[in-house]
Amino acid sequence: MAAGHEAITFEARVLLQLESEGIPVPHVYGVCPDPCGVVMDRSPGLAILTTSESSTERKPVFEEYIDITARRHGRDVPPFEAMGL
């Protein structure tokens, strides 16, 4: 398996683990071997929050981001250690 394909497969496994633990990530449908890639949902929203309409619009997004980040950091380590993280 090519190094690029291994990295893509690894990323898909991490996303699937996070999703199984209730962390909002794009749903992974599968890994395509040729061309190498992940078939997954597109996350909603803006890629760059500075393009949002106002700070009133940005504040709840940042608050949700902080909540998700805290939840992500509170996950159990063993499933990720088993993946090689």
PDB file with SEQRES, HELIX, SHEET and CRYST1 records, atoms N, CA, C and O in Angstrom:
SEQRES   1 A   85  MET ALA ALA GLY HIS GLU ALA ILE THR PHE GLU ALA ARG          
SEQRES   2 A   85  VAL LEU LEU GLN LEU GLU SER GLU GLY ILE PRO VAL PRO          
SEQRES   3 A   85  HIS VAL TYR GLY VAL CYS PRO ASP PRO CYS GLY VAL VAL          
SEQRES   4 A   85  MET ASP ARG SER PRO GLY LEU ALA ILE LEU THR THR SER          
SEQRES   5 A   85  GLU SER SER THR GLU ARG LYS PRO VAL PHE GLU GLU TYR          
SEQRES   6 A   85  ILE ASP ILE THR ALA ARG ARG HIS GLY ARG ASP VAL PRO          
SEQRES   7 A   85  PRO PHE GLU ALA MET GLY LEU                                  
HELIX    1 AA1 ALA A    3  SER A   20  1                                  18    
HELIX    2 AA2 LEU A   49  THR A   51  5                                   3    
HELIX    3 AA3 SER A   55  HIS A   73  1                                  19    
HELIX    4 AA4 PRO A   78  ALA A   82  1                                   5    
SHEET    1 AA1 2 VAL A  28  PRO A  33  0                                        
SHEET    2 AA1 2 CYS A  36  MET A  40 -1                                        
CRYST1    1.000    1.000    1.000  90.00  90.00  90.00 P 1           1          
ATOM      1  N   MET A   1       0.847  -1.170   0.000  1.00  0.00           N  
ATOM      2  CA  MET A   1       0.000   0.000   0.000  1.00  0.00           C  
ATOM      3  C   MET A   1       0.898   1.239   0.000  1.00  0.00           C  
ATOM      4  O   MET A   1       1.852   1.304   0.774  1.00  0.00           O  
ATOM      5  N   ALA A   2       0.610   2.204  -0.842  1.00  0.00           N  
ATOM      6  CA  ALA A   2       1.408   3.420  -0.938  1.00  0.00           C  
ATOM      7  C   ALA A   2       1.263   4.267   0.321  1.00  0.00           C  
ATOM      8  O   ALA A   2       0.237   4.224   1.000  1.00  0.00           O  
ATOM      9  N   ALA A   3       2.310   5.038   0.622  1.00  0.00           N  
ATOM     10  CA  ALA A   3       2.307   5.870   1.834  1.00  0.00           C  
ATOM     11  C   ALA A   3       1.127   6.835   1.850  1.00  0.00           C  
ATOM     12  O   ALA A   3       0.514   7.035   2.899  1.00  0.00           O  
ATOM     13  N   GLY A   4       0.798   7.432   0.716  1.00  0.00           N  
ATOM     14  CA  GLY A   4      -0.341   8.353   0.644  1.00  0.00           C  
ATOM     15  C   GLY A   4      -1.648   7.656   0.971  1.00  0.00           C  
ATOM     16  O   GLY A   4      -2.502   8.219   1.657  1.00  0.00           O  
ATOM     17  N   HIS A   5      -1.810   6.432   0.484  1.00  0.00           N  
ATOM     18  CA  HIS A   5      -3.033   5.676   0.755  1.00  0.00           C  
ATOM     19  C   HIS A   5      -3.118   5.312   2.231  1.00  0.00           C  
ATOM     20  O   HIS A   5      -4.202   5.340   2.813  1.00  0.00           O  
ATOM     21  N   GLU A   6      -1.982   4.970   2.844  1.00  0.00           N  
ATOM     22  CA  GLU A   6      -1.966   4.656   4.282  1.00  0.00           C  
ATOM     23  C   GLU A   6      -2.396   5.864   5.103  1.00  0.00           C  
ATOM     24  O   GLU A   6      -3.147   5.718   6.067  1.00  0.00           O  
ATOM     25  N   ALA A   7      -1.932   7.057   4.734  1.00  0.00           N  
ATOM     26  CA  ALA A   7      -2.292   8.274   5.463  1.00  0.00           C  
ATOM     27  C   ALA A   7      -3.781   8.575   5.310  1.00  0.00           C  
ATOM     28  O   ALA A   7      -4.442   8.965   6.272  1.00  0.00           O  
ATOM     29  N   ILE A   8      -4.298   8.396   4.114  1.00  0.00           N  
ATOM     30  CA  ILE A   8      -5.726   8.646   3.865  1.00  0.00           C  
ATOM     31  C   ILE A   8      -6.568   7.643   4.647  1.00  0.00           C  
ATOM     32  O   ILE A   8      -7.565   8.025   5.260  1.00  0.00           O  
ATOM     33  N   THR A   9      -6.190   6.384   4.637  1.00  0.00           N  
ATOM     34  CA  THR A   9      -6.915   5.351   5.376  1.00  0.00           C  
ATOM     35  C   THR A   9      -6.879   5.638   6.874  1.00  0.00           C  
ATOM     36  O   THR A   9      -7.879   5.467   7.571  1.00  0.00           O  
ATOM     37  N   PHE A  10      -5.720   6.076   7.362  1.00  0.00           N  
ATOM     38  CA  PHE A  10      -5.568   6.415   8.776  1.00  0.00           C  
ATOM     39  C   PHE A  10      -6.509   7.564   9.143  1.00  0.00           C  
ATOM     40  O   PHE A  10      -7.193   7.502  10.165  1.00  0.00           O  
ATOM     41  N   GLU A  11      -6.547   8.604   8.318  1.00  0.00           N  
ATOM     42  CA  GLU A  11      -7.429   9.742   8.571  1.00  0.00           C  
ATOM     43  C   GLU A  11      -8.885   9.286   8.629  1.00  0.00           C  
ATOM     44  O   GLU A  11      -9.637   9.724   9.500  1.00  0.00           O  
ATOM     45  N   ALA A  12      -9.279   8.421   7.722  1.00  0.00           N  
ATOM     46  CA  ALA A  12     -10.657   7.909   7.713  1.00  0.00           C  
ATOM     47  C   ALA A  12     -10.949   7.143   9.001  1.00  0.00           C  
ATOM     48  O   ALA A  12     -12.028   7.297   9.573  1.00  0.00           O  
ATOM     49  N   ARG A  13     -10.018   6.329   9.463  1.00  0.00           N  
ATOM     50  CA  ARG A  13     -10.221   5.569  10.706  1.00  0.00           C  
ATOM     51  C   ARG A  13     -10.376   6.490  11.911  1.00  0.00           C  
ATOM     52  O   ARG A  13     -11.216   6.247  12.777  1.00  0.00           O  
ATOM     53  N   VAL A  14      -9.567   7.547  11.967  1.00  0.00           N  
ATOM     54  CA  VAL A  14      -9.682   8.507  13.073  1.00  0.00           C  
ATOM     55  C   VAL A  14     -11.047   9.199  13.034  1.00  0.00           C  
ATOM     56  O   VAL A  14     -11.699   9.339  14.069  1.00  0.00           O  
ATOM     57  N   LEU A  15     -11.478   9.629  11.858  1.00  0.00           N  
ATOM     58  CA  LEU A  15     -12.791  10.279  11.736  1.00  0.00           C  
ATOM     59  C   LEU A  15     -13.914   9.333  12.147  1.00  0.00           C  
ATOM     60  O   LEU A  15     -14.851   9.745  12.832  1.00  0.00           O  
ATOM     61  N   LEU A  16     -13.830   8.084  11.740  1.00  0.00           N  
ATOM     62  CA  LEU A  16     -14.855   7.111  12.114  1.00  0.00           C  
ATOM     63  C   LEU A  16     -14.887   6.899  13.628  1.00  0.00           C  
ATOM     64  O   LEU A  16     -15.962   6.772  14.213  1.00  0.00           O  
ATOM     65  N   GLN A  17     -13.707   6.859  14.265  1.00  0.00           N  
ATOM     66  CA  GLN A  17     -13.652   6.695  15.719  1.00  0.00           C  
ATOM     67  C   GLN A  17     -14.266   7.902  16.420  1.00  0.00           C  
ATOM     68  O   GLN A  17     -15.061   7.751  17.347  1.00  0.00           O  
ATOM     69  N   LEU A  18     -13.895   9.095  15.976  1.00  0.00           N  
ATOM     70  CA  LEU A  18     -14.456  10.306  16.577  1.00  0.00           C  
ATOM     71  C   LEU A  18     -15.975  10.334  16.420  1.00  0.00           C  
ATOM     72  O   LEU A  18     -16.693  10.662  17.365  1.00  0.00           O  
ATOM     73  N   GLU A  19     -16.461   9.992  15.236  1.00  0.00           N  
ATOM     74  CA  GLU A  19     -17.906   9.962  14.998  1.00  0.00           C  
ATOM     75  C   GLU A  19     -18.585   8.954  15.928  1.00  0.00           C  
ATOM     76  O   GLU A  19     -19.658   9.232  16.463  1.00  0.00           O  
ATOM     77  N   SER A  20     -17.970   7.793  16.123  1.00  0.00           N  
ATOM     78  CA  SER A  20     -18.575   6.764  16.974  1.00  0.00           C  
ATOM     79  C   SER A  20     -18.685   7.229  18.424  1.00  0.00           C  
ATOM     80  O   SER A  20     -19.488   6.697  19.191  1.00  0.00           O  
ATOM     81  N   GLU A  21     -17.878   8.222  18.798  1.00  0.00           N  
ATOM     82  CA  GLU A  21     -17.896   8.755  20.157  1.00  0.00           C  
ATOM     83  C   GLU A  21     -18.710  10.044  20.264  1.00  0.00           C  
ATOM     84  O   GLU A  21     -18.670  10.727  21.287  1.00  0.00           O  
ATOM     85  N   GLY A  22     -19.446  10.371  19.206  1.00  0.00           N  
ATOM     86  CA  GLY A  22     -20.330  11.526  19.255  1.00  0.00           C  
ATOM     87  C   GLY A  22     -19.690  12.856  18.932  1.00  0.00           C  
ATOM     88  O   GLY A  22     -20.305  13.901  19.144  1.00  0.00           O  
ATOM     89  N   ILE A  23     -18.477  12.845  18.426  1.00  0.00           N  
ATOM     90  CA  ILE A  23     -17.814  14.087  18.030  1.00  0.00           C  
ATOM     91  C   ILE A  23     -18.257  14.414  16.606  1.00  0.00           C  
ATOM     92  O   ILE A  23     -18.140  13.565  15.722  1.00  0.00           O  
ATOM     93  N   PRO A  24     -18.764  15.627  16.364  1.00  0.00           N  
ATOM     94  CA  PRO A  24     -19.229  15.950  15.006  1.00  0.00           C  
ATOM     95  C   PRO A  24     -18.063  16.087  14.025  1.00  0.00           C  
ATOM     96  O   PRO A  24     -17.253  17.010  14.117  1.00  0.00           O  
ATOM     97  N   VAL A  25     -18.006  15.159  13.102  1.00  0.00           N  
ATOM     98  CA  VAL A  25     -17.031  15.157  12.009  1.00  0.00           C  
ATOM     99  C   VAL A  25     -17.785  14.737  10.753  1.00  0.00           C  
ATOM    100  O   VAL A  25     -18.874  14.172  10.852  1.00  0.00           O  
ATOM    101  N   PRO A  26     -17.226  15.004   9.568  1.00  0.00           N  
ATOM    102  CA  PRO A  26     -17.885  14.528   8.351  1.00  0.00           C  
ATOM    103  C   PRO A  26     -17.981  13.000   8.357  1.00  0.00           C  
ATOM    104  O   PRO A  26     -17.013  12.318   8.692  1.00  0.00           O  
ATOM    105  N   HIS A  27     -19.138  12.470   7.988  1.00  0.00           N  
ATOM    106  CA  HIS A  27     -19.306  11.018   7.939  1.00  0.00           C  
ATOM    107  C   HIS A  27     -18.468  10.442   6.802  1.00  0.00           C  
ATOM    108  O   HIS A  27     -18.500  10.945   5.679  1.00  0.00           O  
ATOM    109  N   VAL A  28     -17.719   9.386   7.104  1.00  0.00           N  
ATOM    110  CA  VAL A  28     -16.892   8.698   6.108  1.00  0.00           C  
ATOM    111  C   VAL A  28     -17.693   7.527   5.547  1.00  0.00           C  
ATOM    112  O   VAL A  28     -18.173   6.671   6.290  1.00  0.00           O  
ATOM    113  N   TYR A  29     -17.829   7.506   4.215  1.00  0.00           N  
ATOM    114  CA  TYR A  29     -18.523   6.401   3.544  1.00  0.00           C  
ATOM    115  C   TYR A  29     -17.558   5.305   3.115  1.00  0.00           C  
ATOM    116  O   TYR A  29     -17.938   4.139   3.012  1.00  0.00           O  
ATOM    117  N   GLY A  30     -16.315   5.684   2.867  1.00  0.00           N  
ATOM    118  CA  GLY A  30     -15.334   4.688   2.473  1.00  0.00           C  
ATOM    119  C   GLY A  30     -14.070   5.326   1.936  1.00  0.00           C  
ATOM    120  O   GLY A  30     -13.982   6.543   1.772  1.00  0.00           O  
ATOM    121  N   VAL A  31     -13.093   4.473   1.666  1.00  0.00           N  
ATOM    122  CA  VAL A  31     -11.815   4.904   1.114  1.00  0.00           C  
ATOM    123  C   VAL A  31     -11.709   4.346  -0.297  1.00  0.00           C  
ATOM    124  O   VAL A  31     -11.932   3.157  -0.526  1.00  0.00           O  
ATOM    125  N   CYS A  32     -11.370   5.208  -1.229  1.00  0.00           N  
ATOM    126  CA  CYS A  32     -11.200   4.804  -2.626  1.00  0.00           C  
ATOM    127  C   CYS A  32      -9.710   4.555  -2.867  1.00  0.00           C  
ATOM    128  O   CYS A  32      -8.892   5.445  -2.633  1.00  0.00           O  
ATOM    129  N   PRO A  33      -9.348   3.356  -3.334  1.00  0.00           N  
ATOM    130  CA  PRO A  33      -7.930   3.059  -3.541  1.00  0.00           C  
ATOM    131  C   PRO A  33      -7.320   3.727  -4.774  1.00  0.00           C  
ATOM    132  O   PRO A  33      -6.132   4.050  -4.769  1.00  0.00           O  
ATOM    133  N   ASP A  34      -8.106   3.939  -5.821  1.00  0.00           N  
ATOM    134  CA  ASP A  34      -7.543   4.498  -7.050  1.00  0.00           C  
ATOM    135  C   ASP A  34      -8.602   5.275  -7.811  1.00  0.00           C  
ATOM    136  O   ASP A  34      -9.477   4.666  -8.426  1.00  0.00           O  
ATOM    137  N   PRO A  35      -8.552   6.588  -7.790  1.00  0.00           N  
ATOM    138  CA  PRO A  35      -7.533   7.405  -7.158  1.00  0.00           C  
ATOM    139  C   PRO A  35      -7.716   7.410  -5.645  1.00  0.00           C  
ATOM    140  O   PRO A  35      -8.833   7.282  -5.144  1.00  0.00           O  
ATOM    141  N   CYS A  36      -6.636   7.556  -4.942  1.00  0.00           N  
ATOM    142  CA  CYS A  36      -6.628   7.506  -3.493  1.00  0.00           C  
ATOM    143  C   CYS A  36      -7.422   8.684  -2.922  1.00  0.00           C  
ATOM    144  O   CYS A  36      -7.151   9.841  -3.240  1.00  0.00           O  
ATOM    145  N   GLY A  37      -8.397   8.373  -2.083  1.00  0.00           N  
ATOM    146  CA  GLY A  37      -9.186   9.429  -1.458  1.00  0.00           C  
ATOM    147  C   GLY A  37     -10.210   8.866  -0.503  1.00  0.00           C  
ATOM    148  O   GLY A  37     -10.445   7.659  -0.459  1.00  0.00           O  
ATOM    149  N   VAL A  38     -10.823   9.764   0.267  1.00  0.00           N  
ATOM    150  CA  VAL A  38     -11.876   9.403   1.208  1.00  0.00           C  
ATOM    151  C   VAL A  38     -13.184   9.946   0.670  1.00  0.00           C  
ATOM    152  O   VAL A  38     -13.266  11.111   0.282  1.00  0.00           O  
ATOM    153  N   VAL A  39     -14.202   9.109   0.646  1.00  0.00           N  
ATOM    154  CA  VAL A  39     -15.539   9.550   0.265  1.00  0.00           C  
ATOM    155  C   VAL A  39     -16.257   9.871   1.568  1.00  0.00           C  
ATOM    156  O   VAL A  39     -16.520   8.987   2.383  1.00  0.00           O  
ATOM    157  N   MET A  40     -16.574  11.173   1.754  1.00  0.00           N  
ATOM    158  CA  MET A  40     -17.191  11.586   3.008  1.00  0.00           C  
ATOM    159  C   MET A  40     -18.092  12.785   2.778  1.00  0.00           C  
ATOM    160  O   MET A  40     -18.051  13.432   1.732  1.00  0.00           O  
ATOM    161  N   ASP A  41     -18.912  13.063   3.795  1.00  0.00           N  
ATOM    162  CA  ASP A  41     -19.779  14.224   3.745  1.00  0.00           C  
ATOM    163  C   ASP A  41     -18.954  15.501   3.743  1.00  0.00           C  
ATOM    164  O   ASP A  41     -17.786  15.517   4.132  1.00  0.00           O  
ATOM    165  N   ARG A  42     -19.593  16.562   3.296  1.00  0.00           N  
ATOM    166  CA  ARG A  42     -18.993  17.890   3.370  1.00  0.00           C  
ATOM    167  C   ARG A  42     -19.520  18.539   4.640  1.00  0.00           C  
ATOM    168  O   ARG A  42     -20.718  18.485   4.918  1.00  0.00           O  
ATOM    169  N   SER A  43     -18.633  19.150   5.407  1.00  0.00           N  
ATOM    170  CA  SER A  43     -19.061  19.846   6.618  1.00  0.00           C  
ATOM    171  C   SER A  43     -19.779  21.133   6.234  1.00  0.00           C  
ATOM    172  O   SER A  43     -19.364  21.825   5.305  1.00  0.00           O  
ATOM    173  N   PRO A  44     -20.852  21.453   6.944  1.00  0.00           N  
ATOM    174  CA  PRO A  44     -21.579  22.691   6.636  1.00  0.00           C  
ATOM    175  C   PRO A  44     -20.817  23.917   7.139  1.00  0.00           C  
ATOM    176  O   PRO A  44     -19.906  23.796   7.958  1.00  0.00           O  
ATOM    177  N   GLY A  45     -21.186  25.063   6.658  1.00  0.00           N  
ATOM    178  CA  GLY A  45     -20.636  26.314   7.174  1.00  0.00           C  
ATOM    179  C   GLY A  45     -19.541  26.896   6.309  1.00  0.00           C  
ATOM    180  O   GLY A  45     -19.259  26.424   5.208  1.00  0.00           O  
ATOM    181  N   LEU A  46     -18.935  27.940   6.848  1.00  0.00           N  
ATOM    182  CA  LEU A  46     -17.874  28.665   6.161  1.00  0.00           C  
ATOM    183  C   LEU A  46     -16.511  28.089   6.525  1.00  0.00           C  
ATOM    184  O   LEU A  46     -16.308  27.625   7.647  1.00  0.00           O  
ATOM    185  N   ALA A  47     -15.589  28.119   5.589  1.00  0.00           N  
ATOM    186  CA  ALA A  47     -14.233  27.659   5.865  1.00  0.00           C  
ATOM    187  C   ALA A  47     -13.457  28.704   6.662  1.00  0.00           C  
ATOM    188  O   ALA A  47     -12.579  28.362   7.453  1.00  0.00           O  
ATOM    189  N   ILE A  48     -13.779  29.965   6.453  1.00  0.00           N  
ATOM    190  CA  ILE A  48     -13.085  31.069   7.124  1.00  0.00           C  
ATOM    191  C   ILE A  48     -14.135  31.955   7.774  1.00  0.00           C  
ATOM    192  O   ILE A  48     -14.926  32.598   7.084  1.00  0.00           O  
ATOM    193  N   LEU A  49     -14.143  31.989   9.098  1.00  0.00           N  
ATOM    194  CA  LEU A  49     -15.185  32.741   9.805  1.00  0.00           C  
ATOM    195  C   LEU A  49     -15.084  34.246   9.632  1.00  0.00           C  
ATOM    196  O   LEU A  49     -16.068  34.949   9.864  1.00  0.00           O  
ATOM    197  N   THR A  50     -13.941  34.760   9.236  1.00  0.00           N  
ATOM    198  CA  THR A  50     -13.829  36.207   9.044  1.00  0.00           C  
ATOM    199  C   THR A  50     -14.719  36.686   7.914  1.00  0.00           C  
ATOM    200  O   THR A  50     -14.967  37.886   7.789  1.00  0.00           O  
ATOM    201  N   THR A  51     -15.205  35.765   7.086  1.00  0.00           N  
ATOM    202  CA  THR A  51     -16.111  36.152   6.002  1.00  0.00           C  
ATOM    203  C   THR A  51     -17.581  36.116   6.437  1.00  0.00           C  
ATOM    204  O   THR A  51     -18.473  36.379   5.631  1.00  0.00           O  
ATOM    205  N   SER A  52     -17.831  35.790   7.710  1.00  0.00           N  
ATOM    206  CA  SER A  52     -19.212  35.766   8.194  1.00  0.00           C  
ATOM    207  C   SER A  52     -19.754  37.190   8.284  1.00  0.00           C  
ATOM    208  O   SER A  52     -18.998  38.160   8.234  1.00  0.00           O  
ATOM    209  N   GLU A  53     -21.058  37.297   8.415  1.00  0.00           N  
ATOM    210  CA  GLU A  53     -21.732  38.590   8.389  1.00  0.00           C  
ATOM    211  C   GLU A  53     -21.366  39.501   9.552  1.00  0.00           C  
ATOM    212  O   GLU A  53     -21.231  40.711   9.369  1.00  0.00           O  
ATOM    213  N   SER A  54     -21.202  38.930  10.761  1.00  0.00           N  
ATOM    214  CA  SER A  54     -20.984  39.785  11.933  1.00  0.00           C  
ATOM    215  C   SER A  54     -20.383  38.986  13.081  1.00  0.00           C  
ATOM    216  O   SER A  54     -20.333  37.756  13.050  1.00  0.00           O  
ATOM    217  N   SER A  55     -19.927  39.719  14.096  1.00  0.00           N  
ATOM    218  CA  SER A  55     -19.415  39.050  15.293  1.00  0.00           C  
ATOM    219  C   SER A  55     -20.549  38.333  16.016  1.00  0.00           C  
ATOM    220  O   SER A  55     -20.309  37.344  16.709  1.00  0.00           O  
ATOM    221  N   THR A  56     -21.774  38.813  15.865  1.00  0.00           N  
ATOM    222  CA  THR A  56     -22.936  38.143  16.457  1.00  0.00           C  
ATOM    223  C   THR A  56     -23.106  36.760  15.849  1.00  0.00           C  
ATOM    224  O   THR A  56     -23.510  35.824  16.538  1.00  0.00           O  
ATOM    225  N   GLU A  57     -22.804  36.627  14.572  1.00  0.00           N  
ATOM    226  CA  GLU A  57     -22.876  35.333  13.892  1.00  0.00           C  
ATOM    227  C   GLU A  57     -21.697  34.446  14.279  1.00  0.00           C  
ATOM    228  O   GLU A  57     -21.854  33.231  14.397  1.00  0.00           O  
ATOM    229  N   ARG A  58     -20.522  35.036  14.479  1.00  0.00           N  
ATOM    230  CA  ARG A  58     -19.312  34.265  14.786  1.00  0.00           C  
ATOM    231  C   ARG A  58     -19.297  33.718  16.210  1.00  0.00           C  
ATOM    232  O   ARG A  58     -18.818  32.605  16.431  1.00  0.00           O  
ATOM    233  N   LYS A  59     -19.808  34.471  17.177  1.00  0.00           N  
ATOM    234  CA  LYS A  59     -19.697  34.090  18.586  1.00  0.00           C  
ATOM    235  C   LYS A  59     -20.239  32.696  18.875  1.00  0.00           C  
ATOM    236  O   LYS A  59     -19.527  31.903  19.491  1.00  0.00           O  
ATOM    237  N   PRO A  60     -21.474  32.346  18.462  1.00  0.00           N  
ATOM    238  CA  PRO A  60     -21.956  30.991  18.762  1.00  0.00           C  
ATOM    239  C   PRO A  60     -21.149  29.899  18.063  1.00  0.00           C  
ATOM    240  O   PRO A  60     -21.044  28.782  18.571  1.00  0.00           O  
ATOM    241  N   VAL A  61     -20.582  30.216  16.908  1.00  0.00           N  
ATOM    242  CA  VAL A  61     -19.752  29.234  16.202  1.00  0.00           C  
ATOM    243  C   VAL A  61     -18.476  28.971  17.003  1.00  0.00           C  
ATOM    244  O   VAL A  61     -18.076  27.819  17.173  1.00  0.00           O  
ATOM    245  N   PHE A  62     -17.843  30.024  17.489  1.00  0.00           N  
ATOM    246  CA  PHE A  62     -16.645  29.863  18.311  1.00  0.00           C  
ATOM    247  C   PHE A  62     -16.963  29.109  19.602  1.00  0.00           C  
ATOM    248  O   PHE A  62     -16.175  28.272  20.042  1.00  0.00           O  
ATOM    249  N   GLU A  63     -18.106  29.402  20.207  1.00  0.00           N  
ATOM    250  CA  GLU A  63     -18.492  28.705  21.433  1.00  0.00           C  
ATOM    251  C   GLU A  63     -18.705  27.214  21.170  1.00  0.00           C  
ATOM    252  O   GLU A  63     -18.304  26.375  21.976  1.00  0.00           O  
ATOM    253  N   GLU A  64     -19.336  26.888  20.041  1.00  0.00           N  
ATOM    254  CA  GLU A  64     -19.529  25.480  19.678  1.00  0.00           C  
ATOM    255  C   GLU A  64     -18.180  24.812  19.414  1.00  0.00           C  
ATOM    256  O   GLU A  64     -17.961  23.668  19.812  1.00  0.00           O  
ATOM    257  N   TYR A  65     -17.286  25.524  18.747  1.00  0.00           N  
ATOM    258  CA  TYR A  65     -15.954  25.001  18.460  1.00  0.00           C  
ATOM    259  C   TYR A  65     -15.217  24.672  19.757  1.00  0.00           C  
ATOM    260  O   TYR A  65     -14.612  23.607  19.876  1.00  0.00           O  
ATOM    261  N   ILE A  66     -15.269  25.582  20.723  1.00  0.00           N  
ATOM    262  CA  ILE A  66     -14.600  25.357  22.010  1.00  0.00           C  
ATOM    263  C   ILE A  66     -15.204  24.140  22.709  1.00  0.00           C  
ATOM    264  O   ILE A  66     -14.474  23.327  23.276  1.00  0.00           O  
ATOM    265  N   ASP A  67     -16.530  24.012  22.672  1.00  0.00           N  
ATOM    266  CA  ASP A  67     -17.196  22.857  23.289  1.00  0.00           C  
ATOM    267  C   ASP A  67     -16.748  21.554  22.631  1.00  0.00           C  
ATOM    268  O   ASP A  67     -16.432  20.587  23.324  1.00  0.00           O  
ATOM    269  N   ILE A  68     -16.720  21.522  21.320  1.00  0.00           N  
ATOM    270  CA  ILE A  68     -16.305  20.318  20.593  1.00  0.00           C  
ATOM    271  C   ILE A  68     -14.841  20.001  20.878  1.00  0.00           C  
ATOM    272  O   ILE A  68     -14.485  18.836  21.058  1.00  0.00           O  
ATOM    273  N   THR A  69     -13.995  21.021  20.919  1.00  0.00           N  
ATOM    274  CA  THR A  69     -12.573  20.818  21.207  1.00  0.00           C  
ATOM    275  C   THR A  69     -12.389  20.212  22.593  1.00  0.00           C  
ATOM    276  O   THR A  69     -11.593  19.289  22.769  1.00  0.00           O  
ATOM    277  N   ALA A  70     -13.121  20.725  23.574  1.00  0.00           N  
ATOM    278  CA  ALA A  70     -13.034  20.174  24.936  1.00  0.00           C  
ATOM    279  C   ALA A  70     -13.493  18.717  24.955  1.00  0.00           C  
ATOM    280  O   ALA A  70     -12.870  17.882  25.610  1.00  0.00           O  
ATOM    281  N   ARG A  71     -14.569  18.408  24.248  1.00  0.00           N  
ATOM    282  CA  ARG A  71     -15.058  17.018  24.179  1.00  0.00           C  
ATOM    283  C   ARG A  71     -14.039  16.119  23.496  1.00  0.00           C  
ATOM    284  O   ARG A  71     -13.821  14.983  23.919  1.00  0.00           O  
ATOM    285  N   ARG A  72     -13.418  16.627  22.444  1.00  0.00           N  
ATOM    286  CA  ARG A  72     -12.411  15.840  21.718  1.00  0.00           C  
ATOM    287  C   ARG A  72     -11.234  15.513  22.615  1.00  0.00           C  
ATOM    288  O   ARG A  72     -10.719  14.396  22.587  1.00  0.00           O  
ATOM    289  N   HIS A  73     -10.807  16.479  23.408  1.00  0.00           N  
ATOM    290  CA  HIS A  73      -9.666  16.263  24.292  1.00  0.00           C  
ATOM    291  C   HIS A  73     -10.016  15.402  25.497  1.00  0.00           C  
ATOM    292  O   HIS A  73      -9.120  14.932  26.198  1.00  0.00           O  
ATOM    293  N   GLY A  74     -11.287  15.188  25.747  1.00  0.00           N  
ATOM    294  CA  GLY A  74     -11.709  14.357  26.866  1.00  0.00           C  
ATOM    295  C   GLY A  74     -11.950  12.903  26.493  1.00  0.00           C  
ATOM    296  O   GLY A  74     -12.416  12.127  27.328  1.00  0.00           O  
ATOM    297  N   ARG A  75     -11.648  12.518  25.274  1.00  0.00           N  
ATOM    298  CA  ARG A  75     -11.890  11.156  24.801  1.00  0.00           C  
ATOM    299  C   ARG A  75     -10.928  10.180  25.474  1.00  0.00           C  
ATOM    300  O   ARG A  75      -9.845  10.553  25.924  1.00  0.00           O  
ATOM    301  N   ASP A  76     -11.353   8.933  25.527  1.00  0.00           N  
ATOM    302  CA  ASP A  76     -10.478   7.862  26.016  1.00  0.00           C  
ATOM    303  C   ASP A  76      -9.338   7.642  25.019  1.00  0.00           C  
ATOM    304  O   ASP A  76      -9.545   7.705  23.807  1.00  0.00           O  
ATOM    305  N   VAL A  77      -8.165   7.390  25.525  1.00  0.00           N  
ATOM    306  CA  VAL A  77      -6.971   7.261  24.706  1.00  0.00           C  
ATOM    307  C   VAL A  77      -6.836   5.898  24.025  1.00  0.00           C  
ATOM    308  O   VAL A  77      -6.394   5.858  22.877  1.00  0.00           O  
ATOM    309  N   PRO A  78      -7.194   4.762  24.674  1.00  0.00           N  
ATOM    310  CA  PRO A  78      -6.904   3.452  24.089  1.00  0.00           C  
ATOM    311  C   PRO A  78      -7.346   3.228  22.634  1.00  0.00           C  
ATOM    312  O   PRO A  78      -6.571   2.646  21.875  1.00  0.00           O  
ATOM    313  N   PRO A  79      -8.533   3.650  22.202  1.00  0.00           N  
ATOM    314  CA  PRO A  79      -8.869   3.418  20.792  1.00  0.00           C  
ATOM    315  C   PRO A  79      -7.907   4.107  19.831  1.00  0.00           C  
ATOM    316  O   PRO A  79      -7.624   3.594  18.749  1.00  0.00           O  
ATOM    317  N   PHE A  80      -7.412   5.260  20.228  1.00  0.00           N  
ATOM    318  CA  PHE A  80      -6.500   6.003  19.360  1.00  0.00           C  
ATOM    319  C   PHE A  80      -5.084   5.444  19.453  1.00  0.00           C  
ATOM    320  O   PHE A  80      -4.350   5.452  18.464  1.00  0.00           O  
ATOM    321  N   GLU A  81      -4.694   4.961  20.625  1.00  0.00           N  
ATOM    322  CA  GLU A  81      -3.396   4.289  20.764  1.00  0.00           C  
ATOM    323  C   GLU A  81      -3.359   3.050  19.884  1.00  0.00           C  
ATOM    324  O   GLU A  81      -2.336   2.748  19.270  1.00  0.00           O  
ATOM    325  N   ALA A  82      -4.479   2.332  19.824  1.00  0.00           N  
ATOM    326  CA  ALA A  82      -4.561   1.120  19.004  1.00  0.00           C  
ATOM    327  C   ALA A  82      -4.364   1.433  17.525  1.00  0.00           C  
ATOM    328  O   ALA A  82      -3.948   0.569  16.753  1.00  0.00           O  
ATOM    329  N   MET A  83      -4.664   2.670  17.132  1.00  0.00           N  
ATOM    330  CA  MET A  83      -4.475   3.104  15.738  1.00  0.00           C  
ATOM    331  C   MET A  83      -3.058   3.590  15.476  1.00  0.00           C  
ATOM    332  O   MET A  83      -2.674   3.811  14.328  1.00  0.00           O  
ATOM    333  N   GLY A  84      -2.278   3.756  16.547  1.00  0.00           N  
ATOM    334  CA  GLY A  84      -0.922   4.231  16.372  1.00  0.00           C  
ATOM    335  C   GLY A  84      -0.729   5.690  16.699  1.00  0.00           C  
ATOM    336  O   GLY A  84       0.341   6.239  16.437  1.00  0.00           O  
ATOM    337  N   LEU A  85      -1.727   6.333  17.262  1.00  0.00           N  
ATOM    338  CA  LEU A  85      -1.565   7.740  17.658  1.00  0.00           C  
ATOM    339  C   LEU A  85      -0.828   7.833  18.966  1.00  0.00           C  
ATOM    340  O   LEU A  85      -0.594   8.933  19.465  1.00  0.00           O  
TER     341      LEU A  85                                                      
END                                                                             
